[in-house]
Amino acid sequence: MAHFFDATTTAPLVDCPLQVGQKKTVGLFGGDFFGNDLGVIIDQSLVKMQEKKPGKNFRYFELTGLKPGDAILHAYAGLFDYALPIGVKVTKKMSTPQGKLVQRQAIVNEARSHAGKAHYLWGAAGNSPGLSDGAKYRPSIVKMQADSFDTKKPSVQTAYTDIGGRNTCAGSSNTVIQLTTQATNDYLALRKQVGDMPLPLINVTPRLYKFNGAVKPIGVSHNGIVWGGGCENVKHFDCIGFVNYCYSLFVAQSKYPFGTSIEEFMTRPANYGFVAVADSTDVLDADIIAQYSEKGGWHHIGMVYMEGKTAKIVQADDSPIGVTDTAIYHAAQPGAWTKRIRIMDNML
């Protein structure tokens, strides 16, 4: 049977809320029993519909809310619907939060203070290894792994978590010089023999990078062994832990103690004092953005900040990369960034 789907996320549609002036592209898969295109209709006094360039086996329609009311999107052949009819409820354009600019700036200032310094580690929410200085919902998850000078599985000043298996910190390895396999083995052999000795590179140590218990094939020999920044006294975050941590420092007293998932933020923003922002000309510091794919679901999250008139992204990117604040955010063409939400003024 044919069906409508969200053209951004590819998820099947069951409803399609719109605000006046808001645009949304929906896709249609399938035709009638003979493979012919279906007729597609909606009450165009409420919703303007414009067919866009089709894809292979798919058709696309841009819907624009015109005035408040309830409409039904139909795909039909003859007298029969060939796809589940989709309710399109058009509501008045809601004004997005525009106040508490000082507090919003403070959130991104906190976030950017970790760029180039903090490490990315799966499951982490801001704590330094062995300390309880992380977000309230996960204050001390990161610990320091025992040193090992085994050439096949080294671990020198390396942090870890045990969430879904052993996860070790790559120490932002993409940002430091990588020694050859021979130089790494020579260093580890000497450490095994003589104990403590100076590092070849200041505060850069070898470690085996693991994610969910599996060795990741990175490093000069693609065996997971990399040189990265030492993890002692360094804050660690994953992408959602980073957002939760930064927001938790500035949310108003007695409000929700941030510690939720990307999916919860993006699919139920109102539960956490957020609203979706659809207007590409309306961007504020500390807007939260996230990525969705059909295969991975909601899988990455970051924050927007303004540098002059340019919107940029601060994010806990990945373990070989760390926390960064250099990527540009194009609100009109956000690419992989599927959705943007904003915290209500009364939450700050």
N, C-alpha and C positions, 0 to 999 in steps of 0.2 A: 504493500500500500504506500502511496505517496505520503510525504510528511514535510511540515515546515520545520526549520531549524534556525538557531541564532547564527548569523553569518560570521560573528566574531569568535564565538566559543565552539561552534558546531554542535552545541547541545540541542536536543529536540525542544521545540517550543510547546508550552502548555498555555501560556498567556503572554501578553505583550503590553505592559504598561508604558504609556508615553505621557510626557508633559507637553503642553502647548509649545510649539516651536522646536521640540526635540526630534532628531532624526535617528532612525534605527534601520539597519539593513537586515532583512530576513532572507533565508534561502528556501528553496523548494526542491525537494528531490522526488523524481518519479513522474510518471504520466498515467494515462488511462491503460486499459487492458491491451490496447494495440500499440502502446508506446507513443501515442500522440501527446502533445503539450496540453496541459489542463488550462481551463479558464480560471483567472484569479480576480476576485472582486472584493471590494470593501466600500463602505459608505464614504465617498470622497468629499462629502460635506464636513466630515469630522477628521478624516485622515487622508492626506494626499499620498498617492501611491505612484511610484515611477519605476518601471522595470529597468534594470541595469544590464551591463554586458554579461551574458551567461557564461558559466564555466562548463566543464565537461560533465554531463549528466545532471547539472544543477542550473537553476534559474535564481536570480537575485532581484529583490524588490526593496527600494528605499521607501520607508514609511515616515511621514512627517505629521506630527500632531497639529491640527488646525484650531480646534475648539473643544472644550470639555464635552464628554459624552462617551457612550459605549457603542463600539462597532465590532463586527465579526469579519475576520479574514477567511475567505472561502477559496478552496481549489476544487473545481468541479468539472464534470463532463456530462452533458445533457442535463438531467434533473438531479444528479446525484453528486454529493461530496465525495471526493477521492482522497481527501486528507482530513485529519482532525481539524475542525474549525477552531480558529484561535481568537479568543476574546482580546480585543484591544481597547483598554480603558484609557481615555485621554483626560488628564487632570490639568488644572491651572499650573502655570509655571511657578515652581516654588523658589523662593529666594534662598540662596545658599548662605551659610554663615560667612560673615565678612568682618567680624570683630575679633577682639583679643589678639591683635597682631603682634604685640610684644611677646605674649606667651608662645605663639606659633613660631616666632623667630627664635625663642629660647630653645624650643624642641630641636630645631635644625642646627642651632649652634652646638648643642650637646652632641647630636649625631655626627656632625662634621669634626668635632674634636677628636673622634676616634679614627678618622680616615688616615690611612697610612701607618697606624699604630696598632690598633686591635687586630686580632686574628679571627678568622672564620673557623668554627668548629660545630659540626652537626649537633643540635640539641642544646647548645649553649645560649645563655641569656644574660651575659655580661660579667660573670664572675672570673676572677683570676684564679689559677689552679690552687686548690687548697684553702681558698678564702670564701667567705659568704657575702660577697659584695655584688652579687647579681640581682636581677629582678626578683621581686618578692615571691613570685610563683615558682621560681627555680633559682634559688640564691647560690647554690654550691655544687652544681652538677659536674663542673669541670675539675678534674684532678690531674696530678702529674704522674706520668708513667715512669716506672723504674728504669733507670739507665741500662741500656744493653749495647754491647760493642760487637755483637754478632754481625758479621758482614752481610748476612742474608736478611736480617730483621733488626737493624739498628734502631735505637731510641735514645737520644741524648737531649735532655731538657725539653721533652715533648709532652704536651697535654693530651688528654683523651676524655671521651665520654663513652658510656655503655648504653646507648639507646638504639635498639634494633641491631645490636652487635657492637663490636669495638670500633670506635671512630677515633682516629688520631689526627692531630693538627699538622697540616702541611707547612705552617709557618709562613704563609704568603710567599711560597717558594718561587713564584714567577717573578718576584721583584728583587731577588738576590742572585748572585753569581752561583752557578752550579759547577761543582768540582767533578772531575772525571771519575769514573768507577775506580780506577787504580788509586787515585789520590784519596778517595773516600776509604777504600780498603786499607791503605797504608795508615791513615789516621786512626781507624778503628783498631787495627792490630797494635799500634803503639799504645793507645789508651788501655787496651786489655793487658798489656805488659807492665806499663809504668804508672797506671792510674791517672790522676789529674794532670792535665797539661794544657798549654794555651791552645785556643782554637785557631785554625788557619784563617778564618774570617771572624771579625769581632761579632760576638753574640749570634752567630749563625751555626747551626748544628745539623747533623744528619739524622734522618728518621725514615721509617717505613710508613707510607701514607695509606691508611685504611678508611673505608666508608662502609658502614653496616657490616663489618666483619670481613669484607673483601678487599684485597690489595688493588689499588687503582693503578693502571699501567702508565704512570708518568715518570719523569726523571730522565737522565741522559741515557740510561739503559732500558727505559720503559718497564722497569721492575718494581716501581713504586718507591724507590729510594731517592729522596730529595734532600737538599740542604734548605733549611728554612730558619726564620727567626726563632731564637730561644723563647720558650713559652712562659718562663717564670716571671711573675709580676706583670703579666700582660692580660688584659681583658679579652674574653672570647665570646663570640656571638655566632648564631646562624641568622638567616635573614629575618625570620619572624621574631626571634629572640631580641634582635637589634631594635626592631620597631617597638616591641612591647617594653623593652628596657627604657628607651628614650621617652616614650609617652608616659610611662609610670612615674617618672620624676616630676611631671608637670600637671598631671590630671588633678582636678580639684579634689580636695579632701572629701572623703566619704563617697566619692564616685567609684565606678567599677575599677578594681585593681587589675591593670592590664596583664593578661597572660592567656591569650587565646590563639587560635589557629588562623592561618591565611583564609581557609574556606569560611570559617565563622565570620571573620571581618568582612569578607567580600559578599557573602550570600545573606547575611543578617546584620548589616551595618547598624541598623536602628537599635539593636540590642546593646550596642556598645557606645551609643551616643554619636553615631556618624550618619551622614547622608551621602548619597551618590552625587557626583558632579559630572554633568554631561557637556557643559558649555566650555568649548576649547579656549575661549578668551578669558575665562575665569579660573585663574590658577593662584593659589596661595602657598606660602611656606607651610611645610609639614602636611600637605595633602599626601595621602597614602595611595600608592599604585601597586597593582599586582598583575601577575601573568597567569594565564590559563591556557591549557592545551587539552585536546580530547584524550590524549594518551596519559598525560601526567596530572590532569586536573589543575587545581590552584597550586602552583608550585614555587613561586618566587614573589617577594614583596620588597618594597623600598619606599623611600620618601622623596618628595619633590621639595626643592628650595629655589628661591629666586636669587640670581646674581645679576643685578641690574634688570634688564628686560628679558634675560635668558633664563629659562627654567632648566634646572639640572637635577640629577638624581644622586642621593646619598644612600648607600646600600651595603649590607654585608653580602659580598658577591659570591665568593667560593673560597675554599680553603687554600688553594694555590694563589689566590688573589688578595684576599683580606677585605677590609672595609675601604670603599672608594667613594669619591664625590665629584667625579669628572664627567660622567656621561650626560649628554644633553637629552632633555625630555621635550618632545614635540607633541603638544596637547592635541593639535589638529590631526596629526598622523602619528599616533602613539606606538605603532608597530606591535611588538609583542606585549606591550603593557595594555592589558585588556580592559581594566576598570580603574577608576579613581574615586576615592571617597574622602570626606572631610569631617573632622570632629566639630560638634556643635559648640557654640560659644560658651554655653552654660556648663560644659564639661571642663573648662579651663579656668 
